[in-house]
Amino acid sequence: EKYYSNIMAAKDFIDSNYAEQINIDDIAADTYLSPNFLRAEFKNFIGITPHEYLAEMRIANACKLLKSTDRPLAEIAFECGFKSQSYMNYIFKKKFKKTPKMYREE
């Protein structure tokens, strides 16, 4: 399709920058698309919004670090791009119905 390469570029941008404080405007600017158009087309091609994909990337990396290291939760949160440890806790509770600490201990 016409915008497939732009959407793949957006996905690549998120893959490379998920640990930074990026948002839809940053992703859109990198792909030369408007934020609203990017949001709609990304969901069309990928199946979820750019924001949801960004959150999934952050969660996946946090899960790896929680299982493979004993680093403090706050350090992991910031390394994965979460604004705070409490926000990472909120996301984990929403997705897994448990805290990052509980996830690590399983």
Secondary structure, 3 states (H helix, E strand, C coil): CCCHHHHHHHHHHHHHHCCCCCCHHHHHHHHCCCHHHHHHHHHHHHCCCHHHHHHHHHHHHHHHHHHHCCCCHHHHHHHCCCCCHHHHHHHHHHHHCCCHHHHHHC
